[in-house]
Amino acid sequence: MSEAGDFQVRFWGVRGSIPISDPNSVRYGGNTPCLEVRCGDRLLIFDAGSGLRYLGNEIVGAGELVDTDLFLTHTHYDHICGIPFFKPFFNPQNKFRMWAGHLLPDTNLRGVLCDLMKSPLFPVPLEIFQSKIEFHDFIVGDSLNAGEEVVVRTAALNHPDCATGYRVEYGGQSICYLTDTEHVAGELDQTILELIDGADIVIYDSMFTEDEYKNCVGWGHSTWQAGADLCDAASVQQLVIFHHDPDHDDDFMDTIAEAAERRRPGTVVAREGMVLRPAQRDQDIDVPQRKAAFAG
């Protein structure tokens, strides 16, 4: 739990494409995307990958009742696969507003999730949830209402089937979340630059290295080097490398962390359990001791 006035992000899932359970990937983690953002005592959730299950267990274990917003970047499976296993959805005292910026015609969030949780893909329907859940589809580019003194801005990302980037502003500071997105080699994405301008923390899709990206053009993902270029151009305080390739083990991620620190000092590689607070410019990174079971 964060203190009154505190602004922080905690990482519950940092992996891309598919959850992994691998003894060589325990330190960084194997769950797919899920972030917990605390704006004082206000909880916001971003993405609902397999990491959402662990956040839900934490909420239930703490006896916390929630009235909150869950923002999805998009509805590819790795970003929604935790929804059926999120225990707070089964408590009738909880309230949720789920948001998605679908740009494709004839799609809406509730319909997509109904398709996720129906035979033969899943044994029980969406209606199994007992909490109050509202489904909101918005136009990408809108600013969203996430509570008093909290502003959530949105922008379109370059990804198959479309995706949304978010900027959360609270207490004069900002945390940006940009996954999944693909850069164009040699160019800076002007939409992203506008969204992240002067941000304190930018969490960026860094699935590939530059060498790997040459064989993955059009897949909808970017590199940490492209993220560093964007953050330099936008005067961002700290870059966070995110959406790790499932084939990148801990040793490989260590080499990325070392190279990124040389390229842009202060850059960190996201790990499950890591907590960042933009107010602390020379902050210590809080990474609780993790068990191997948490990775898969």
N, C-alpha and C positions, 0 to 999 in steps of 0.2 A: 504494500500500500504506500502511496506517496503522501507527503505532508501537504497541508494547505498551501497553495501557491506554487508547489513544485510542478515542474514540467519535465517529463521523462518518457523514454521509449524503452520497452523491454522486448527482446527477441525470443519468440517461442518456436519459430520455424524459419530457417534461412536457406534451405536447399531448393533447387529448381527441378521441375519436371516430374520427379517421382521420389517418394520417401525411400530412404535407405537405412538398413541396419547393418553396420559394418564396423568391426573393431578398430579399423584404421581411420575411421571418420567420427570418432566419439567426441573429440575436443571441439570441433566446430558444429557438429550435430547433423542429423539426417532428416529432420522433419521439413515439410514444405511450408510456404510462407504464412506467417501469422505474427502480427505486431500488436502489442498492448501499449497504448499511449495514455498517459495520465496527465490531465490538466488540472492541477490541484486534486480535488476529490472526484473529478469527472473522468470516467473511463470511456475511451474510444478503442475500437478494435479495427484493425486493417488486415484484410484477407482472412480466409478460413481454410487454409491448408491443414495438413495433419497436425501441425503445431497447435491448432485451436483446441484439440482434445486436452492437451496439458494445461492450457490456460483455463479451460473449463473445470478441470480437476482442482486447480488452485483456488478458483472462485468458490466452488462447493466446499472445499476443505476449510476455507476461511469463514464459512457461513455468511458470505456476502450476497445480498440481494441486489440485482442490477436493473437499472433503467438506462439503457445505453444505445449507442449507434455502432453498427458493424458496416464498414465500407469495403466493398470489393473493388479491386483493380479491374477484374474481368472474371468470367466464369469458366475458364479452362479448368480441367479436373484437379490439377495440383493446387489450385487456389480455393477450391470449395469442398475437397474430400473430407475435411474435418467436421462439416456441418452435421451429419447424422450422429456423430459421437460426442457432441458438445452438451454435457450434462445440464448446464443452466437452461437450455431450451425445454427441459422437462419439468421445470418448476413453475407452477401457475402464478407465482408471485413476481416473476421476472417480466420485464418489458424490453423489447428490442425493436429497433428500426434498422432495417437492412437496406443498403443503398448500392446501386450499380448504374453506371453510365453507359447503357447499351446504345450503340450507334447503328446496329444492324436492324433492318426493317423486320417487323413482325416478331420481335423478341421482347420479353420482359422478364424481370428477375424471378418472380414467383413461378412463372411457367418453366423456366430453366431448372429451378430447384425441384419442382414437381417431377420433371423428367428424370432428374438425378435419383430421386427416391421413389421409383416405381418398378414393378416387375417388368422384365426379368433382371433389372440392374440392382434392385435393392428390395428387401422383403417387406418393409413397412413404408407407408406413404408419409408425405410431409405433415399431414394432419396428426401424426402421432405426438408432435410437440404440444406441450400444455401451456407454455408461456405465451404471452401476447406478443405476436410478431407482426410488424407492419413492413410492407415491401414498397420501396420507393425507387422508381426509375427516373433519372435526371438527364438533362442535356449536358454533355461534357463541356466545360467552360464555365458552368454555374458555380457560384459560391453557395455552400450548404450550411444550414443551421444546425450546429452541434452543441448548443447550450450557451449560456451567458458567458461573454468574454472569450469565447472560442470561435475562431473563423476557420472554415475548411474550404480552400480553393481547389479547383480541379482544372485539368488540362488533358488533351488527347495525347496518347502515346502511339508510337509506331509499332504495332504488333498485329499478327493475324487475328481476325475477328474483333479487333479493337481492344484497347485497354485505357485505363484512366490513371493519371498521376495526381497525387494529392499534396497539398501544402497545409499544414496545421499551424495556426498562429495563436499564441497565448502569451500574455504577459510581456508583449513586445519582442518575443522570440519566435522562431519557426523551425519546424521539422518537416522535411519533404520526403515523400516516398514515391519512387519512380521505378516500378517493375510491372510488367515486362515491356521493354522497349528496345528498338534497334536503331543505332546511329547510321548515318551515311558517311562513309569514309571520307575524311578530309573536310567535313562540314560540321558546324555546330547547329544543333536543333534549336531554332529560335523560340519555339513554343516552350521547350524545357527551360531555356535561359530565362525567359520571362517569369516562369513559375518559381524558379529557385533563386532568383536575384537576391543576394545578400543573406541567404538563409544560414542558420546556425549549423544544422545537420542535414545532409542529403544522403539518403539511402538509395543506392543506384544499382540497377541490373548489370552485374559484371560476370555473367555466366562464362564468357570466353576470354582467353588471352588474345592478343592481336594475331598471333600465329594461328590459333585455332579458328578465329573468326573468318579467315580467308576461305575456309571450306564450309562455312555455315551462313553465308550471306542469304538473307531472306527468311531465316528461321525465327526472327523476331526478338533477338537478344543482342546484348552489347558487351563491351569490354570495360575493365576497370580503367584502362588508359583513356578511353573516350569519356568516362565519368570524370576523370581528373581534369581533362581539358575543359569540360563544361563547368566544373567547379572553379577552376582558375578564372575563366571568363566572367563568371557570375559573382565573384568575390565571396564564395561560400567558405564558411569557417572549417567544416569537417566533412569529409567524404567517408561513407560507409559502404564497403564492398558487400554485395548481397546477391542472392539467387544463385548459389554455387552449383556448378555442374555436378551431377551425381557421381561422376567418375573422378572427381578431384578429391583425393583423400587428404588427411591432416597434413602430411608432409608437403604435398603440393600446395595446399593453402598457405602453409608457412612461407614457402618461397614467394607466393604472391604478396603476402603481407610485408615481407622484407623489401621487395621491389617497389611496392606502392609507397612505403615509408620513405624510400630514397627519392621517388618521383614527387611525392607531395607529403611532406612531414605532417604527422597527425592523423593520416588516413588509417582506418581500422578495418579489419575483416570481421563481418558479423558472425557471432557465435550464439548458439542457443543459451539463454540465461543472461546474456549481456544486457546491461542497463546503461543508457547514455542520458546525460542531462545537459542541455545546451547552455545553462547558466554557468557551468563550471568549465571555463575555457581551457584550463590545464588540469582537466579532471582525471581522477583515477577511474578505470573501467571496472565495474562491478560484475564479476562473472562467478556466480556461486558454483561450488563443487558439483559436478554432474556425474550421474551414474550411466553406465553403458546402456542400460535399458531405455534411457531417455532419447536415444538416438534413432529409434526405429519404430 
